[in-house]
Amino acid sequence: MEMKSKYDIVIIGSGLGGLGAGLILTKQNPNLRVLIVEQHTIPGGYVTGFYRKGYYFDPGAEGISSMYEGSTLRKTLNEIGFQQEYIKIDPLETYYFDDGKKIALYYDIEKFLIEVEAAYPEEKKGTEDFLNECNRILGKKMKGEDIEEYKDWSFYDLLKKYVKNDNILDIFNLFCLWFSEPIRKMKAKTGATLVSNVMKTGVVYPKGGMANFSKKLADLFVSNGGTIIYGKKATNILIEDHIVTGILLNDGKEVKCDYVISNADVKKTMLEYIEEKYLDNDYLKFIRDLKQSHTGVMLFLGVDMDLSMYPSHFQISEDIDGIDRIKKNILEIKKLAVRIPAIKDPSLLNDGKYSIVAFFFSPYDWNNMWNSGPGGKRTPEYRKLKDDLMNQMITKIETIIPKLKENIDIRILATPLTFDRYVMVSEGAWFGPNSFSKLPGIKTPIKNLFLVGASVEGSGVPSALSSGFKVGKILSAIFYK
Ligand SMILES: Cc1cc2nc3c(=O)[nH]c(=O)nc-3n(C[C@H](O)[C@H](O)[C@H](O)COP(=O)(O)OP(=O)(O)OC[C@H]3O[C@@H](n4cnc5c(N)ncnc54)[C@H](O)[C@@H]3O)c2cc1C
C-alpha cells in the first residue's frame, strides 16, 4: 500500500478503539485522508484470531457485552453500515466445581435457579434474593436515585448477605475477573449493576469468529476511503510548538498530519513516543502510576475428538482469591477457563475437529520473566517452563474431557510475553490499566493528540469501540466546519 506524505489524521494501532475512530471519520467525511498504522500483520489488536493446521483460535476477546439489539453500540455500527450476525453465548459460563457439582449460568433466571437448586438446594432462595437485589440496585441507578444502604459494602459483603457457599460466590466473581478487581474490593453497587445488566442483555459472539469481526471492520474502513498499513510501528509522535505534526515510523519515515489518535498503550504513547519536555510532572506521574490489569497464560489445542457435548465456555475449579494472589506475584493454576469456539459457531469446526482455548490469569513478571533470557529471549528454560505449564493445564482439562491427551493434534502456549509482543500492551495486560482507577480519558495535554482504546475510559470491546466513536465524532465535527 502506497503511503502519502501527509494525512489529515493518523491513527496509531488498529485495535477496536482505532478502528472505531477511523470508521466514524471516514463515514462522516469521505474526503478526509485518514491513515491507520498497525505494527502487526492483521487488524484488531486483542480482538483477533488465528488458524493453525485448520484449527481456529481466539487468543483475545471471546465475547462482546452491550451488543444487544437496540444498544447504542449496535445502533452506531448499523449507522456506519457494518453488517454482522451475532450468536448469544448462553449459558454464559458453566462451572465444574471440585466437589463434583456443576452449575450453568443461564440468563433465564428460572433455568439458572434450577441448576443452583440441583447442586446446592439450600442456596436457591439466597441466590434468587441476591439477583432480585441486583435488579433493584440497577433499577435505582437507572432512575438516578441514590443507593445509600451499600455505601461502604464490597461485592463480597453483598453476596455473603444472601449466600453461604463460596462456590456460588465464585459464579458471580466472573464479573470481578472481567475488571481485574478482587471480589472483596469491588464495590457492592458496581458488582450488582454489572450482574443485573449482563444477565438482562447478554454477551454475544460475532459469527465467523473474532478475527473475522475485526477484518470486516478494517475492510469497511478501507472501502470508505481510509488507508491501513501493516507491519509498521510508530516510534515517535512528532510535535512542534506543543502541537502534533506527525509520527515517525520504525523504518525512519516521517508521516505528517494535523491530528494523531493513539490506540497504542497509553504508557507507551505518553512515556515513550513523546519527548518528556512536552508533559508536566504531574501528568507524567499520573501515567507512570497507572496500574495495569492482570495478564495470563493461554493454551491452544487442536483435538481430533468429538466435543459437541461440552458447553462453549466453562471453568474448572473454584477460586475467589485469584486476583489477590496475582497482585502478590503468586502463580497457581487453581481455576482454568476453557473455551470451545465451534460450540458457539459450528462454522469454525476444522473438518469436524475442534479447537480448545484454555487460560488462567497470572502475574506479568513471574519466575524471572518466565525464565526468558535478556530482552525476553526465548531460552531452552523458557520453553521447558512452557512445556510444564502445558502439561499441567492439559491434566486439569482432562478432569472434564477424558482422554484429551491422546487426541491432541496440535498444542501451543502463550505466556504474558507473547501478549506483550503481539499487541504491545504494557505488561501484556489483558484489560489495559485497572478500569476502576482514574483513567486518562480521550484528551491529552498535547494539542491535536487524542487517545482511544482500553487504556482510556475503561477496558473491554464496548469501551474501546465507544472511545473511538467519541474521538471520531469530535474530529469529524472539526473537519466538517
Ligand atoms: C485474553 C483476553 C480476553 C478478553 N476477553 C474479552 C471479552 O470477552 N470481552 C471484552 O469485551 N473484552 C475482552 N478483552 C479485552 C478487550 O479485548 C480489549 O480491552 C480491547 O479489545 C482493547 O482494544 P483497544 O482499542 O485498546 O486496542 P488493542 O486491542 O490494545 O490494540 C492496539 C493495537 O495497536 C497496535 N499498536 C500498538 N502500538 C503500536 C505502535 N506503536 N505502532 C503501530 N501499532 C501499534 C497493536 O498491534 C494493536 O493492534 C479480552 C482481552 C484479552 C487479552
The ligand as a Gaussian input file, in Angstrom:
#p B3LYP/6-31G(d) Opt

LIG

0 1
 C       -7.385000     -12.915000      26.645000
 C       -8.309000     -11.734000      26.571000
 C       -9.667000     -11.929000      26.699000
 C      -10.528000     -10.844000      26.621000
 N      -11.865000     -11.074000      26.668000
 C      -12.705000     -10.055000      26.443000
 C      -14.088000     -10.305000      26.266000
 O      -14.537000     -11.451000      26.262000
 N      -14.904000      -9.233000      26.062000
 C      -14.424000      -7.953000      26.008000
 O      -15.208000      -7.015000      25.822000
 N      -13.110000      -7.705000      26.146000
 C      -12.240000      -8.718000      26.335000
 N      -10.903000      -8.477000      26.409000
 C      -10.424000      -7.081000      26.389000
 C      -10.578000      -6.436000      25.027000
 O      -10.217000      -7.348000      24.019000
 C       -9.710000      -5.194000      24.972000
 O       -9.978000      -4.365000      26.097000
 C       -9.960000      -4.358000      23.720000
 O      -10.086000      -5.159000      22.570000
 C       -8.792000      -3.386000      23.575000
 O       -8.978000      -2.577000      22.450000
 P       -8.014000      -1.361000      22.153000
 O       -8.745000      -0.420000      21.289000
 O       -7.445000      -0.829000      23.416000
 O       -6.852000      -1.945000      21.260000
 P       -5.757000      -3.165000      21.456000
 O       -6.521000      -4.402000      21.391000
 O       -4.946000      -2.865000      22.651000
 O       -4.958000      -2.966000      20.157000
 C       -3.999000      -1.966000      19.960000
 C       -3.480000      -2.109000      18.543000
 O       -2.472000      -1.126000      18.324000
 C       -1.329000      -1.729000      17.731000
 N       -0.175000      -0.943000      18.164000
 C        0.221000      -0.746000      19.444000
 N        1.294000       0.067000      19.472000
 C        1.569000       0.392000      18.177000
 C        2.559000       1.203000      17.557000
 N        3.470000       1.838000      18.264000
 N        2.552000       1.311000      16.209000
 C        1.618000       0.659000      15.466000
 N        0.663000      -0.126000      16.005000
 C        0.632000      -0.254000      17.344000
 C       -1.329000      -3.143000      18.249000
 O       -0.604000      -4.005000      17.411000
 C       -2.822000      -3.449000      18.272000
 O       -3.275000      -3.933000      17.033000
 C      -10.008000      -9.540000      26.456000
 C       -8.640000      -9.348000      26.317000
 C       -7.798000     -10.432000      26.346000
 C       -6.342000     -10.229000      26.125000

